[in-house]
């Protein structure tokens, strides 16, 4: 039976329960760039009911209010903004035009660009009108990515923006230490370089530590385990693991990073004992770093649709503000949990990225 994506899901899990508990002490303003969506309305209502966030929905005020009324959804403590009619549009246009001049670009009409929901939402979080952003539920990923890259400052420590997914499946064996896995990069870089893989490893590890409250175990995956296959792809993952270990030491991060290793070695202690008899640890990995986009995205969809793992994200790394892109097939649960994740990311963004201008 297919899942009803628009139906709210009230059950919690260890991941979202932790996020909501954090946000109750530090509620955040989360902007949804595509607010004319019943799933977003349900997710926003849940966030408010949990006293976790102040949702900001972008779109037609009349359409959103009518949709809420027809479905008996409360908009209490939820802001609805029409970008083209917002009092902030003029200020955002001035700032956008100034940045374009700095980049030697000439936008024909800043109002035409800034009034688009993705751009307007990005301007809101860039200039402190909101704390985090969720979009993509009704558009192609590239549409959202273009607006974010064009509007939000990048982090100098991350070579290119990438995406990480959080999967929750306490019912599955060997699914991380706590039934939670972080996967990267699942959405942007088709063939990441060694440098990019090392950066993905460090940044995903930081986020995992922030969400798990402990040092994560990180595995860089391959078809090979510690030289069992001498292919170029296996050597690339081994080099990326070595570089990530060096970067972690330089940053005084106590991450456990292993690579290149096969997925069973990363997750199943029994397989690890057989294939790596001299390895010092047997803890299953919490973070899986994939060699390319095909491997990551296919694994994500199989775990989600065949194994029943709940998915949250993708959380975008490499930007100076917390942002997430959810797929067009996202359920209410995915949108709700993803919003909570970027909200919690916003709580300690200075600690996560101390060198970024945030």
SERO-4910 file (N, C-alpha, C, O; in steps of 0.05 Angstrom, whole numbers):
BEGIN
 pado doro    nc1    nc2    nc3   cac1   cac2   cac3    cc1    cc2    cc3    oc1    oc2    oc3
  Unk    A     17    -24      0      0      0      0     18     25      0     36     27     16
  Unk    A     12     44    -17     28     68    -19     23     86      4      2     86     16
  Unk    A     43    102     11     42    120     34     27    145     26     31    156      5
  Unk    A      9    154     44     -4    180     40     15    202     49     18    206     73
  Unk    A     27    215     30     48    235     37     37    259     52     51    272     66
  Unk    A     11    265     48     -1    289     60    -11    284     88    -18    304    102
  Unk    A    -12    259     97    -23    254    124     -2    259    145     21    251    142
  Unk    A    -10    272    167      9    277    189     16    251    203     -1    233    205
  Unk    A     40    249    212     49    226    228     57    236    255     76    251    258
  Unk    A     43    227    276     47    238    303     68    223    319     78    234    339
  Unk    A     75    199    310     93    183    326    121    195    326    131    204    305
  Unk    A    134    195    349    161    205    351    181    183    347    174    159    345
  Unk    A    206    189    348    228    169    347    252    182    361    251    206    367
  Unk    A    272    166    368    294    178    383    307    203    371    315    221    385
  Unk    A    308    204    344    320    227    331    303    252    334    312    273    343
  Unk    A    277    250    325    260    274    327    253    282    355    250    305    361
  Unk    A    251    262    373    246    268    401    268    285    413    263    304    428
  Unk    A    293    279    406    316    294    415    316    322    404    321    341    418
  Unk    A    309    325    378    308    351    365    287    369    378    292    392    384
  Unk    A    264    358    382    242    374    393    248    383    422    242    405    430
  Unk    A    260    365    437    268    372    465    287    396    465    285    414    481
  Unk    A    306    395    446    325    418    443    311    443    435    316    465    447
  Unk    A    293    442    416    280    466    406    260    478    426    255    502    425
  Unk    A    249    462    443    231    473    463    245    494    481    232    513    490
  Unk    A    271    490    485    286    510    501    296    533    484    302    554    494
  Unk    A    298    528    457    309    549    439    293    548    413    304    540    393
  Unk    A    267    556    413    251    556    388    264    573    367    275    594    372
  Unk    A    261    564    342    273    578    319    252    585    299    231    572    297
  Unk    A    258    606    283    241    615    261    249    600    236    272    604    226
  Unk    A    232    583    226    239    566    203    221    574    180    197    572    181
  Unk    A    234    582    158    219    591    134    217    567    114    236    554    108
  Unk    A    192    563    105    186    543     85    181    558     59    162    573     56
  Unk    A    198    554     39    196    570     14    172    563     -2    163    579    -18
  Unk    A    161    538      1    138    530    -14    115    524      5    109    501     11
  Unk    A    102    546     15     82    543     36     55    534     26     39    526     42
  Unk    A     50    536      0     24    527    -10     23    497    -14     20    488    -37
  Unk    A     26    483      7     29    453      6     17    442     32     25    450     54
  Unk    A     -3    425     29    -17    414     52      3    400     71     -1    401     96
  Unk    A     23    387     61     43    374     78     58    394     95     63    388    118
  Unk    A     64    417     84     78    437     99     60    448    121     69    454    143
  Unk    A     35    452    115     16    462    135     14    443    158     14    451    182
  Unk    A     13    417    152     12    397    174     37    397    190     37    396    215
  Unk    A     60    399    177     86    399    191     88    424    208     98    422    231
  Unk    A     80    447    198     81    472    213     63    470    238     71    480    259
  Unk    A     40    459    235     22    456    258     34    438    279     32    444    303
  Unk    A     48    417    271     61    400    290     84    414    305     87    411    329
  Unk    A     99    430    290    121    445    302    111    464    323    123    467    345
  Unk    A     89    478    317     78    497    336     66    482    360     70    490    383
  Unk    A     52    460    355     41    444    377     62    434    396     58    431    420
  Unk    A     86    428    385    108    418    401    124    441    414    143    436    429
  Unk    A    115    466    409    129    489    420    158    489    412    176    496    428
  Unk    A    163    482    387    191    479    377    199    500    358    223    505    355
  Unk    A    180    513    344    188    532    323    166    551    317    142    547    324
  Unk    A    173    573    304    154    592    293    157    589    262    176    599    251
  Unk    A    138    575    250    140    571    221    134    596    205    117    612    214
  Unk    A    147    600    183    142    622    165    137    610    137    154    598    125
  Unk    A    112    613    127    104    600    102    104    622     80     91    642     83
  Unk    A    118    617     59    118    635     36     98    626     15     97    602      8
  Unk    A     82    645      5     62    638    -15     38    657    -13     39    677      2
  Unk    A     17    651    -27     -7    667    -27    -21    664      0    -27    642      9
  Unk    A    -25    687     13    -38    687     39    -66    675     37    -75    660     54
  Unk    A    -80    683     16   -108    673     12   -109    643      8   -125    629     19
  Unk    A    -91    633     -9    -90    604    -15    -83    588     10    -96    568     15
  Unk    A    -63    597     24    -54    582     48    -76    583     70    -81    562     82
  Unk    A    -88    605     74   -109    607     94   -133    590     86   -145    577    103
  Unk    A   -141    590     60   -163    573     51   -157    544     54   -174    528     62
  Unk    A   -132    536     47   -124    508     50   -125    500     79   -134    478     86
  Unk    A   -115    517     97   -116    510    126   -144    508    136   -150    489    151
  Unk    A   -162    526    127   -190    525    136   -204    500    126   -218    487    141
  Unk    A   -199    493    101   -212    469     89   -204    444    103   -219    424    103
  Unk    A   -179    443    114   -169    419    126   -167    421    156   -155    404    169
  Unk    A   -179    442    167   -180    446    196   -152    445    209   -147    432    229
  Unk    A   -134    459    196   -107    462    206   -103    489    218   -110    510    206
  Unk    A    -93    490    242    -89    515    256    -64    530    245    -43    517    240
  Unk    A    -67    556    241    -44    573    234    -35    590    257    -22    611    253
  Unk    A    -43    582    281    -34    598    304     -4    598    307      9    577    304
  Unk    A      7    621    312     36    625    314     51    618    288     75    613    289
  Unk    A     37    618    266     50    613    240     47    638    223     25    649    219
  Unk    A     70    648    213     69    672    196     67    664    167     79    645    157
  Unk    A     50    678    152     47    674    123     55    699    109     44    721    115
  Unk    A     74    697     90     85    720     77     83    716     47     91    696     36
  Unk    A     72    736     33     73    738      4     97    754     -4     97    779      0
  Unk    A    118    742    -15    142    758    -21    138    783    -37    149    804    -30
  Unk    A    121    782    -57    117    806    -74    103    829    -60    105    852    -68
  Unk    A     89    822    -38     75    843    -23     88    849      4     77    865     19
  Unk    A    111    837      9    124    840     35    136    868     38    146    879     19
  Unk    A    135    878     63    148    904     69    178    902     67    192    922     65
  Unk    A    189    878     68    219    874     66    228    872     37    253    872     33
  Unk    A    210    871     18    219    867    -10    238    889    -19    258    883    -32
  Unk    A    231    914    -13    249    936    -22    277    935    -11    296    938    -25
  Unk    A    279    929     15    305    926     28    320    903     16    344    905     11
  Unk    A    307    880     12    320    857      0    330    863    -28    351    854    -36
  Unk    A    314    878    -43    322    885    -71    347    903    -70    365    899    -87
  Unk    A    348    922    -52    372    939    -50    397    922    -43    418    926    -56
  Unk    A    394    904    -24    417    887    -17    425    868    -40    448    864    -45
  Unk    A    405    857    -53    410    839    -75    425    854    -98    445    844   -109
  Unk    A    415    878   -104    428    894   -126    457    901   -118    474    901   -135
  Unk    A    461    907    -93    488    914    -84    507    891    -87    530    894    -97
  Unk    A    498    867    -80    515    843    -83    520    837   -112    542    830   -120
  Unk    A    500    841   -129    503    837   -158    524    856   -170    540    848   -187
  Unk    A    523    881   -161    543    900   -170    571    891   -162    590    894   -177
  Unk    A    573    881   -137    599    872   -127    610    849   -144    634    846   -148
  Unk    A    591    832   -153    599    809   -170    601    817   -200    606    799   -216
  Unk    A    597    842   -206    597    852   -234    575    839   -250    578    835   -274
  Unk    A    553    833   -237    529    823   -251    509    846   -253    508    863   -236
  Unk    A    492    845   -274    472    866   -277    445    852   -278    437    841   -300
  Unk    A    430    852   -256    403    840   -257    384    861   -268    383    884   -259
  Unk    A    368    852   -288    350    871   -301    329    881   -282    323    905   -282
  Unk    A    319    864   -265    299    873   -246    302    857   -220    292    835   -218
  Unk    A    315    869   -200    319    854   -174    293    845   -162    292    824   -149
  Unk    A    272    861   -165    246    853   -153    235    827   -165    223    811   -151
  Unk    A    240    823   -190    231    798   -203    245    774   -192    233    753   -189
  Unk    A    271    777   -185    286    755   -174    279    751   -145    273    729   -136
  Unk    A    281    772   -129    278    770   -100    250    762    -92    246    750    -71
  Unk    A    230    768   -108    202    761   -101    197    731   -106    176    721    -97
  Unk    A    215    717   -119    212    688   -121    217    675    -93    235    683    -79
  Unk    A    200    656    -85    200    646    -58    228    635    -49    236    641    -26
  Unk    A    242    621    -66    268    610    -58    288    632    -52    302    631    -32
  Unk    A    288    652    -69    306    675    -65    298    691    -40    315    699    -24
  Unk    A    272    696    -38    262    712    -15    269    698     11    278    710     30
  Unk    A    264    671     12    270    656     37    299    656     43    307    659     66
  Unk    A    316    654     22    345    655     26    354    682     37    371    684     55
  Unk    A    342    704     27    348    730     37    339    733     66    353    746     82
  Unk    A    317    721     73    308    722    101    328    711    120    334    723    141
  Unk    A    339    687    114    358    675    133    385    688    131    400    689    150
  Unk    A    393    698    107    419    711    104    420    737    121    440    744    132
  Unk    A    397    751    123    396    776    136    381    776    163    372    797    173
  Unk    A    379    752    175    369    750    202    339    752    206    330    755    229
  Unk    A    323    750    185    294    750    188    283    723    195    260    720    203
  Unk    A    299    702    192    292    675    200    318    660    206    339    670    199
  Unk    A    315    637    219    339    623    228    347    599    211    371    592    210
  Unk    A    328    588    196    334    564    180    313    562    158    292    575    159
  Unk    A    320    547    137    303    545    113    299    516    105    317    500    106
  Unk    A    274    510     96    268    485     84    253    490     58    234    506     57
  Unk    A    262    477     36    248    480     10    252    456     -7    265    436      1
  Unk    A    241    457    -31    243    435    -50    220    416    -52    219    399    -69
  Unk    A    200    420    -34    178    401    -33    159    402    -58    143    384    -62
  Unk    A    162    424    -74    145    426    -98    161    435   -122    150    444   -142
  Unk    A    188    433   -121    204    442   -143    228    424   -147    235    407   -130
  Unk    A    241    427   -170    265    411   -176    288    421   -158    289    445   -152
  Unk    A    305    403   -149    326    411   -130    344    434   -141    351    452   -126
  Unk    A    350    433   -167    367    454   -178    356    482   -174    371    501   -171
  Unk    A    329    485   -175    317    511   -171    323    522   -144    330    546   -141
  Unk    A    321    506   -123    328    515    -96    358    519    -93    366    539    -82
  Unk    A    374    500   -103    403    503   -100    413    529   -112    430    542   -101
  Unk    A    403    535   -136    411    560   -150    407    584   -133    424    602   -131
  Unk    A    383    586   -121    377    609   -104    394    610    -79    404    632    -72
  Unk    A    399    588    -67    415    587    -42    444    595    -48    456    611    -34
  Unk    A    456    583    -69    484    589    -76    487    618    -84    507    631    -78
  Unk    A    467    629    -97    468    656   -107    465    677    -85    474    699    -87
  Unk    A    452    669    -63    443    689    -43    458    686    -16    464    706     -3
  Unk    A    464    661     -8    475    657     19    506    654     17    516    641     -1
  Unk    A    519    666     36    549    664     36    558    635     40    546    620     55
  Unk    A    579    628     26    590    601     29    608    599     54    617    619     64
  Unk    A    613    575     63    632    570     84    659    565     71    661    548     54
  Unk    A    680    579     79    706    575     66    719    548     71    737    540     57
  Unk    A    709    533     92    721    507     98    710    485     81    720    462     83
  Unk    A    689    490     65    676    469     49    680    475     20    670    496     11
  Unk    A    694    458      5    700    465    -24    674    469    -40    673    487    -56
  Unk    A    654    452    -37    629    454    -52    606    445    -34    609    428    -17
  Unk    A    583    458    -38    559    450    -23    553    421    -29    555    411    -51
  Unk    A    545    407     -8    536    379    -11    513    373      8    506    390     25
  Unk    A    501    350      5    478    343     21    482    319     38    494    299     29
  Unk    A    471    319     62    472    295     79    444    288     88    427    305     93
  Unk    A    439    262     89    413    251     97    415    238    124    436    227    131
  Unk    A    394    240    140    392    225    165    371    204    162    348    210    155
  Unk    A    378    179    167    359    157    166    356    146    194    375    142    209
  Unk    A    331    140    201    324    129    228    310    102    224    289    101    210
  Unk    A    321     81    235    309     54    232    317     36    256    333     18    253
  Unk    A    305     41    279    312     24    302    305     -5    299    315    -22    313
  Unk    A    287    -11    279    278    -38    275    298    -54    259    295    -79    256
  Unk    A    319    -42    247    338    -56    230    363    -63    246    372    -48    263
  Unk    A    375    -86    239    400    -94    252    423    -78    241    423    -69    217
  Unk    A    443    -73    258    468    -60    249    464    -33    236    479    -25    219
  Unk    A    443    -19    245    437      7    233    448     29    251    434     44    264
  Unk    A    475     31    252    488     50    270    486     41    298    472     21    304
  Unk    A    498     55    316    497     48    344    470     53    357    461     38    374
  Unk    A    455     74    347    430     82    360    406     80    341    386     92    346
  Unk    A    409     64    319    388     63    300    386     87    282    365     93    270
  Unk    A    408    102    280    409    127    265    434    126    247    455    120    257
  Unk    A    431    133    222    453    134    204    453    161    189    432    171    181
  Unk    A    477    172    185    481    196    169    495    188    143    515    175    144
  Unk    A    483    196    120    494    188     94    501    214     79    487    234     79
  Unk    A    525    213     65    533    236     49    552    226     27    565    206     30
  Unk    A    553    240      5    535    261     -5    514    248    -21    519    232    -40
  Unk    A    489    254    -15    466    241    -28    452    257    -50    432    248    -61
  Unk    A    463    281    -56    447    297    -74    460    316    -93    447    327   -111
  Unk    A    487    321    -90    498    343   -106    523    336   -122    524    342   -146
  Unk    A    542    322   -111    568    319   -124    569    291   -138    571    271   -123
  Unk    A    568    290   -164    568    264   -178    593    247   -172    591    223   -167
  Unk    A    617    259   -174    642    245   -170    660    262   -152    678    276   -163
  Unk    A    656    262   -126    673    280   -109    702    272   -110    709    249   -112
  Unk    A    719    293   -109    748    289   -108    756    280    -80    740    279    -62
  Unk    A    782    274    -78    793    266    -52    789    289    -32    781    284     -9
  Unk    A    796    313    -40    792    336    -22    763    340    -14    757    346      9
  Unk    A    745    337    -33    717    340    -27    707    318     -9    691    323      9
  Unk    A    716    294    -13    708    272      4    717    276     33    703    270     52
  Unk    A    742    286     36    752    292     63    735    313     76    729    311    100
  Unk    A    728    334     62    712    355     73    684    345     80    673    352    101
  Unk    A    672    328     63    646    316     68    648    300     94    629    300    110
  Unk    A    670    285     97    673    268    121    673    285    147    659    279    166
  Unk    A    689    307    146    692    324    170    666    338    176    657    339    199
  Unk    A    653    350    156    628    366    161    605    348    169    589    355    187
  Unk    A    603    324    157    582    306    165    587    295    193    568    292    209
  Unk    A    612    291    200    619    283    227    611    304    248    601    297    269
  Unk    A    616    329    241    609    351    259    579    351    265    570    354    287
  Unk    A    563    348    243    534    349    246    525    324    262    507    327    279
  Unk    A    536    301    256    529    277    271    534    280    301    518    272    317
  Unk    A    557    291    307    564    296    335    544    315    348    535    311    371
  Unk    A    536    335    333    517    355    344    490    342    349    477    348    369
  Unk    A    481    324    332    455    311    335    456    287    354    436    281    367
  Unk    A    478    273    355    480    249    372    489    255    400    484    240    419
  Unk    A    503    278    404    513    285    430    537    268    438    543    266    462
  Unk    A    551    257    419    575    241    424    593    241    399    584    249    378
  Unk    A    617    230    402    635    228    380    625    206    361    619    184    369
  Unk    A    622    212    335    612    192    316    634    173    306    657    180    306
  Unk    A    625    150    297    642    132    282    636    135    253    613    133    244
  Unk    A    657    140    237    653    148    209    668    127    191    690    120    196
  Unk    A    653    119    170    665     99    151    664    111    123    643    120    114
  Unk    A    686    110    109    687    117     80    685     91     65    702     73     66
  Unk    A    663     88     50    655     62     39    668     58     11    674     76     -4
  Unk    A    672     32      5    683     24    -20    675     -5    -25    663    -18     -8
  Unk    A    681    -15    -50    677    -44    -55    701    -59    -44    702    -84    -45
  Unk    A    720    -45    -33    745    -57    -23    748    -51      7    738    -31     17
  Unk    A    762    -69     21    768    -65     50    798    -65     53    811    -86     51
  Unk    A    809    -42     59    838    -39     65    856    -53     45    873    -69     52
  Unk    A    851    -46     19    868    -56     -2    861    -84    -12    877    -95    -27
  Unk    A    838    -95     -5    831   -121    -16    826   -120    -46    829   -141    -60
  Unk    A    820    -97    -57    819    -92    -86    835    -68    -92    831    -47    -80
  Unk    A    854    -70   -111    872    -48   -116    863    -30   -138    879    -20   -154
  Unk    A    837    -24   -139    827     -7   -161    832     22   -155    838     30   -132
  Unk    A    829     39   -175    833     68   -172    812     79   -153    818     96   -137
  Unk    A    787     70   -155    766     79   -138    771     73   -109    766     89    -91
  Unk    A    781     49   -104    787     41    -76    810     58    -65    810     66    -42
  Unk    A    830     63    -82    853     80    -73    844    108    -67    854    121    -49
  Unk    A    824    118    -82    814    145    -77    801    147    -50    805    166    -35
  Unk    A    785    127    -42    772    127    -16    793    124      6    790    136     28
  Unk    A    813    108      2    835    106     22    849    132     26    855    140     49
  Unk    A    855    146      4    868    172      5    850    193     19    860    209     35
  Unk    A    824    192     13    805    210     26    804    205     56    802    224     72
  Unk    A    804    180     64    803    173     93    828    183    107    827    195    128
  Unk    A    851    180     94    876    189    106    876    219    109    885    230    130
  Unk    A    866    233     89    865    263     90    845    272    111    851    291    126
  Unk    A    822    258    113    802    266    133    813    262    162    808    278    179
  Unk    A    828    240    166    840    235    192    859    258    199    859    268    222
  Unk    A    875    267    180    894    289    185    879    315    191    886    330    209
  Unk    A    857    320    176    841    345    180    828    344    208    825    364    221
  Unk    A    818    320    216    806    318    242    826    324    264    819    337    284
  Unk    A    850    314    261    871    319    282    878    348    283    881    360    305
  Unk    A    880    361    260    886    390    259    864    406    273    870    427    285
  Unk    A    839    397    271    817    412    283    811    402    311    791    411    323
  Unk    A    827    384    322    823    373    349    796    359    351    782    362    371
  Unk    A    788    345    330    763    330    330    769    301    336    786    288    322
  Unk    A    757    289    356    763    262    364    744    242    350    731    226    362
  Unk    A    744    244    323    727    226    307    742    200    303    766    199    300
  Unk    A    726    178    302    737    152    293    731    149    264    708    144    256
  Unk    A    751    152    247    748    151    218    762    127    207    786    122    212
  Unk    A    748    111    191    759     86    179    753     86    149    730     93    141
  Unk    A    772     77    133    767     75    105    792     66     91    814     69    102
  Unk    A    791     54     67    767     47     53    757     20     64    773      2     68
  Unk    A    731     18     68    720     -8     78    693    -13     65    679      5     56
  Unk    A    686    -39     64    660    -47     53    638    -41     73    643    -38     97
  Unk    A    613    -40     63    590    -32     80    586    -52    103    579    -44    125
  Unk    A    590    -78     98    586    -97    120    606    -94    142    600    -97    166
  Unk    A    631    -87    134    652    -82    154    645    -57    171    651    -56    195
  Unk    A    634    -38    158    627    -13    172    605    -16    192    604     -3    213
  Unk    A    586    -35    186    562    -36    202    559    -61    219    545    -60    240
  Unk    A    571    -83    212    567   -108    225    593   -117    240    613   -123    226
  Unk    A    594   -117    266    618   -124    281    629   -152    274    653   -156    274
  Unk    A    611   -170    267    620   -197    260    636   -197    234    657   -210    232
  Unk    A    626   -182    214    640   -180    189    667   -166    193    687   -173    181
  Unk    A    667   -146    211    691   -132    217    712   -150    229    736   -148    223
  Unk    A    704   -167    247    722   -186    260    735   -204    240    759   -211    242
  Unk    A    720   -213    220    730   -231    200    749   -217    180    771   -227    174
  Unk    A    741   -194    171    756   -180    149    778   -162    160    797   -155    146
  Unk    A    775   -153    185    795   -135    197    801   -146    225    794   -133    245
  Unk    A    814   -169    227    818   -182    253    835   -166    273    832   -169    297
  Unk    A    851   -148    262    869   -132    280    858   -104    286    871    -87    298
  Unk    A    833    -98    277    822    -72    281    817    -67    310    808    -85    325
  Unk    A    822    -42    320    819    -37    349    790    -32    358    784    -36    382
  Unk    A    772    -25    340    744    -21    349    725    -38    334    729    -47    311
  Unk    A    702    -43    347    681    -59    335    654    -44    335    633    -56    330
  Unk    A    654    -19    340    629     -4    341    619      0    312    635      6    294
  Unk    A    592     -3    307    582      2    280    584     32    273    583     49    291
  Unk    A    587     38    248    590     66    239    563     81    243    542     69    239
  Unk    A    565    106    250    542    124    250    540    140    225    518    149    217
  Unk    A    563    144    212    565    161    188    576    145    165    597    132    168
  Unk    A    562    145    142    572    131    118    578    151     97    560    166     88
  Unk    A    603    152     87    612    169     66    614    152     41    629    133     40
  Unk    A    600    160     20    599    144     -5    618    154    -26    625    178    -26
  Unk    A    627    137    -43    647    145    -63    636    163    -85    651    178    -97
  Unk    A    610    161    -91    599    177   -112    569    180   -107    557    167    -90
  Unk    A    556    197   -123    528    203   -120    510    180   -126    490    175   -112
  Unk    A    517    164   -146    501    140   -153    499    121   -129    477    113   -122
  Unk    A    521    115   -117    521     96    -95    505    107    -71    490     92    -59
  Unk    A    508    132    -65    494    144    -42    465    146    -47    449    138    -29
  Unk    A    456    155    -70    428    160    -75    413    133    -78    391    131    -68
  Unk    A    425    114    -91    412     88    -94    409     75    -66    388     63    -60
  Unk    A    430     76    -50    429     64    -23    407     78     -6    392     65      8
  Unk    A    405    105     -8    385    120      6    357    110     -1    341    105     17
  Unk    A    351    108    -27    324    101    -36    318     72    -28    295     66    -21
  Unk    A    337     54    -30    332     26    -22    326     24      8    307     10     16
  Unk    A    341     38     24    337     37     53    310     50     60    296     41     79
  Unk    A    303     71     46    277     85     52    253     68     43    235     64     58
  Unk    A    254     59     18    230     47      6    228     16     10    206      5     11
  Unk    A    250      3     14    250    -26     18    253    -34     47    241    -53     56
  Unk    A    269    -19     62    275    -26     90    258    -11    110    259    -16    134
  Unk    A    244      9    100    226     24    118    240     45    136    230     51    157
  Unk    A    263     54    128    277     75    144    264    102    140    257    109    117
  Unk    A    260    117    162    250    144    160    273    162    150    296    159    159
  Unk    A    268    180    132    289    197    121    284    226    127    261    236    126
  Unk    A    305    240    134    304    269    140    326    283    125    349    274    125
  Unk    A    319    304    111    339    319     96    330    320     67    308    312     59
  Unk    A    349    329     50    377    330     56    385    357     68    376    378     59
  Unk    A    401    355     89    412    378    102    436    387     85    454    371     79
  Unk    A    437    413     79    457    423     61    481    434     77    477    450     95
  Unk    A    504    426     69    529    436     82    545    453     63    544    448     38
  Unk    A    559    473     74    575    490     57    564    518     55    575    535     41
  Unk    A    541    524     68    529    550     69    531    562     97    532    547    116
  Unk    A    531    588     98    534    602    124    507    604    139    506    619    159
  Unk    A    487    590    130    461    589    145    450    560    142    456    547    122
  Unk    A    434    551    162    423    524    160    401    522    140    381    537    141
  Unk    A    404    504    120    384    500     99    381    470     94    399    454     99
  Unk    A    357    464     83    352    436     76    335    435     51    318    452     47
  Unk    A    339    415     35    323    409     11    309    383     15    323    362     19
  Unk    A    283    383     15    268    358     17    258    350    -11    253    368    -28
  Unk    A    254    324    -17    245    316    -43    216    323    -48    201    327    -28
  Unk    A    207    322    -73    179    328    -79    161    306    -68    137    310    -64
  Unk    A    172    282    -63    157    260    -52    157    260    -21    148    240     -9
  Unk    A    168    280     -9    171    281     21    144    278     35    124    289     26
  Unk    A    144    262     56    120    259     73    119    282     93    139    297     96
  Unk    A     97    284    107     95    304    129    117    299    149    129    317    160
  Unk    A    122    273    155    142    266    175    170    276    167    185    287    183
  Unk    A    176    272    141    202    281    131    205    311    133    226    321    142
  Unk    A    184    326    125    185    355    126    187    365    155    203    383    161
  Unk    A    172    353    173    172    360    201    200    355    213    211    373    226
  Unk    A    210    331    210    236    324    222    259    340    210    278    347    224
  Unk    A    258    345    183    279    361    170    279    389    181    300    401    186
  Unk    A    255    401    184    253    428    196    264    428    224    278    447    231
  Unk    A    258    408    240    269    407    267    299    405    266    313    416    283
  Unk    A    310    389    247    339    385    246    353    412    239    373    418    253
  Unk    A    343    427    220    357    452    213    352    473    235    369    491    239
  Unk    A    330    470    250    326    487    273    346    482    295    357    501    306
  Unk    A    351    457    301    372    450    321    400    458    310    417    466    326
  Unk    A    404    454    284    430    463    273    434    493    278    456    501    283
  Unk    A    413    508    276    415    537    280    421    544    309    433    565    314
  Unk    A    414    527    328    418    534    357    448    537    362    456    556    376
  Unk    A    464    520    351    493    521    357    509    524    331    530    512    328
  Unk    A    499    541    313    514    544    288    541    556    291    560    549    276
  Unk    A    545    573    311    571    585    315    591    564    325    614    565    319
  Unk    A    581    545    341    598    523    350    605    504    328    628    494    326
  Unk    A    585    499    310    591    480    288    610    492    268    628    478    258
  Unk    A    608    518    263    624    532    243    636    557    254    627    579    247
  Unk    A    655    555    272    666    578    286    680    598    268    682    622    274
  Unk    A    689    589    244    704    607    226    686    619    205    695    637    191
  Unk    A    661    610    203    644    621    183    631    647    193    626    650    217
  Unk    A    626    665    175    613    690    182    583    685    183    570    685    162
  Unk    A    572    681    207    544    675    209    530    696    226    506    694    230
***
